[in-house]
Amino acid sequence: MNGHAIVADGLHHTFAGVPALHRVDAAIRRGTITALAGPDGAGKTTLMRLIAGLLAPSGGLLRVNGLDPVADAGALRQRLGYMPQKFGLYEDLTVLENLDLYADLRDVTGDARASRLARLLSFTDLARFTSRPAGKLSGGMKQKLGLACTLIGSPDVLLLDEPCVGVDPVSRRELWRMVCQLASDGMTIVWGTSYLDEAERCSDLLLMHEGRVIHSGTPGELIASMTGRSMLLRNIEGNRRAVLRRVVCSERVIDGVLQGEAIRLVLAEPGRAPDSAGLGAGADAQLVDARPRLEDAFMALVGGGPMGVSPLADHLDRVEWPSGVDDTGAIEATDLTRRFGDFIAADRVGFRVRRGEIFGLLGPNGAGKSTTFKMMCGLLRPTSGEARVMGYDLTRSPGKARQQLGYMAQKFALYGNLSVAQNLRFFSGIYGLRGKIRDERIADMVRIFALGPYLDMSAGELPLGFKQRLALSCALMHRPAILFLDEPTSGVDPVTRREFWSHINGLVDKGVTVMVTTHFMDEAEYCDRIGLVYRGRMIAAGTPDELKRRARSDTLPDPTMEDAFIALIEREERTGESA
C-alpha cells in the first residue's frame, strides 16, 4: 500500500439484500485529488461512508492509511475529515460558533485551537463574517464554512461528497483553489461529484455506474479515448431543437446536446459522422471536430443518451395564446426592485421573454437572482416596478397570473412524508383540478413518467431522478403556458439531465415559455437568451454565444460559458459598468 492512502479490494455492500457496491477494487494515491464520479445511485456516497467508517462493509477489504475504518475507528477519526452532501452546520449559530463547536468535537483546544481557527478563517476568507449566522451565508460561503469545520482536526484524508451542488461558478473556482492548495500540502482528497466537468480537473478518476467502477485512471486517459468521436454541428438554420431530435436519432450518433447556437454530438464510431445534409440543418451546416470532454466519454461508456423524444410533449396540445398579448411579452420585468430594509436585493431589473423561448437567469449566490425569480413567480412582492406573465400583473392580478404558470422549485417542493400519489393529488388540487379531469391528468403523468411502481412510496425516499420527474409532473398538471424552473437539475447526472431537457425542449416547441435559473453552465447553453444578475442589477443579456463573445480576450480566445460568467462578473467588479 506504499503510495496509496485508500485501498479497496473486492469491496461490496448491500442494503436489505440489495447490492449498492459490487466488488469494488480501487487504489487512491496519497496527496492527490481523486474524483469519485458518477450518476445519482451509482454508489459514490456509500463508498465514502464506508471509507469514513460510518458503514461496515458487507464484504471485501478496505484500508485508509493502513487502518480498518471499522476496527480502527478511533484512530482513523483523528486522521480523516468527511464533508457529506448535507453538512451539519447550525444555522442559528455564527460562523465562529460553528467553528468552535467542531473544534470541541475534535478535541482541539488552547493555542492549537486559536492558531488553527485563525488559519482556517484566513484560508476560507471568512474572517470578515465571524459574527454572521450560518443561515444567512450565501451557498458558496456555507460550503467554505463546512470545509473549514471539516478541516479543524487537520486530517490526512479529506472526503468531499458533492461539495459544489447549488454553488455558483465563482464560488466553485474558489473552493477548487482551496482544495488544490490542500493537496499540494500533501492531503489526500476524494471529491465526489455527478458533474463531470469537475471530475476533469482532478488528478485521478474513479468513475462509477450502478455500484461498479467502470473506469479507474486519469481523466485524460478516458478523454483521449474519445478522439475522433466528439463533434460540433454549426451554422444551423431553423429550429435547433428540432435538428437535435433528428441528430440523436441517427444510428451514427449516441449522444447530442445543445451548445449555444451549435449542437454537440458524440459518434458511435470514430470518423463515421452522419451526413450533415440529411439532418435538416440547412445548406450551410457544418460538422467540425470538437475537443472531447469527460462527459462525452461517460455517455459512450453507458451506451449513450436518450433519443430526444418527449412523450410528455407529444401528449400535450399547443399552448393557446390569449388575444391582445404581444408574442414578445410572455414574461416581463420593468424596473423591478426589492428592498429588505436598507439592503437592495434587486435594483431596477428589466427584461422581456418571448413566447416559446427559454430565458436563463444567472448570477452568483447572493447576487439577487433568486429574489428576482421569486418576484416573477409571484412568491415575493416587489418594493417597486412591475412583474407580468401573459399580460397579467403579478401584484394586481396574482390569481389569474399564477394560473398561467407552473413552478418547479430548486429543492423540488414535494412533501417528503406524502406518497407519490398523495403529492400528485395535492398539487392538482392546488391548481384547481377536480373530479374526472384531475384523475385523467394524474393518470397521464403516471404513465408518461413511469411513476406507477412508486405511487405508494414516500416522495422523500425516491431516487433523485424520479423526484425530478414527480416535481415536473406536479408543476405541469394544469397545463401552464409559462414554466419557472429553479435550478431544476442541481446534483443530477448527465443521463437524467438529458432526459429532463428533452421534455423541456419539447414543451417549448409546443409554445410553452420557460424561465430557468441554474449554476450549471453547460445547462445555460440550452437557453435562447441569458440575463446575468450581479449585485442586484442586470449586467449583461444576450444569447449564450453572444455572452461568450463578450468575454473573449487574448488570454481567453475560446471561452466556455463558465469562463464568460466569471469574466463578465470580474469586468463588472473592475469597471462598475454593465457589459
Number of C-alpha atoms within 10 A of each C-alpha: 13 8 11 18 22 21 20 19 15 14 20 24 24 14 9 7 7 8 15 20 25 17 18 21 18 18 18 25 19 20 21 23 26 25 28 29 29 28 24 22 17 21 23 29 20 20 23 22 18 18 26 23 22 13 15 15 21 13 14 14 16 26 19 23 19 15 15 17 25 18 11 14 14 11 12 23 16 15 15 23 23 24 22 18 15 11 18 11 20 14 15 13 16 20 30 20 17 23 25 19 16 18 22 14 11 17 13 19 12 8 9 10 18 13 10 19 22 12 15 20 20 12 14 17 14 20 16 10 15 15 13 17 17 23 15 13 18 17 19 24 22 20 26 24 25 23 23 25 27 24 25 23 22 17 18 22 27 25 25 24 23 21 24 27 21 21 23 24 22 21 20 20 15 15 20 17 11 16 20 18 12 19 18 13 11 13 21 26 27 25 26 27 27 26 22 23 15 18 26 20 17 21 16 22 26 26 25 24 20 17 21 20 23 15 17 19 16 18 24 17 14 22 18 14 13 21 17 18 24 26 21 20 25 19 17 20 14 11 11 19 19 16 19 26 20 18 28 23 16 18 11 19 22 23 27 29 25 22 22 23 20 20 23 23 27 28 25 19 15 14 13 12 21 15 11 18 12 12 18 18 23 15 12 11 17 17 18 12 15 16 14 20 19 22 18 25 23 26 17 19 13 11 12 20 22 19 20 25 17 20 14 19 19 14 10 12 11 15 19 10 15 10 6 8 14 13 14 14 17 24 25 21 21 15 16 22 24 24 14 9 7 6 9 16 21 27 22 17 22 18 16 15 22 18 23 22 22 24 26 27 24 27 28 25 22 19 20 23 25 20 20 27 19 15 23 24 24 20 14 15 18 22 15 14 17 22 28 24 26 24 18 20 18 23 17 12 12 16 13 15 21 19 15 16 24 24 21 23 16 15 15 23 14 22 14 16 13 16 20 29 19 17 23 26 19 16 19 23 15 12 20 11 17 13 8 9 12 19 14 12 19 19 14 16 21 21 12 18 15 14 18 14 9 16 16 13 16 17 24 15 14 16 11 21 21 18 20 23 21 26 24 24 26 26 25 23 23 22 18 18 26 29 25 23 22 22 19 24 26 21 20 21 21 21 19 20 19 21 18 21 19 23 19 22 26 22 24 22 18 18 18 25 26 28 23 21 23 24 25 23 19 17 23 26 23 24 24 20 23 25 24 23 25 25 20 22 24 24 20 21 19 17 20 24 21 16 25 23 16 15 23 16 11 6 7 13 11 14 19 20 24 17 18 23 23 19 21 21 23 13 15 17 13 9 9 11 10 16 16
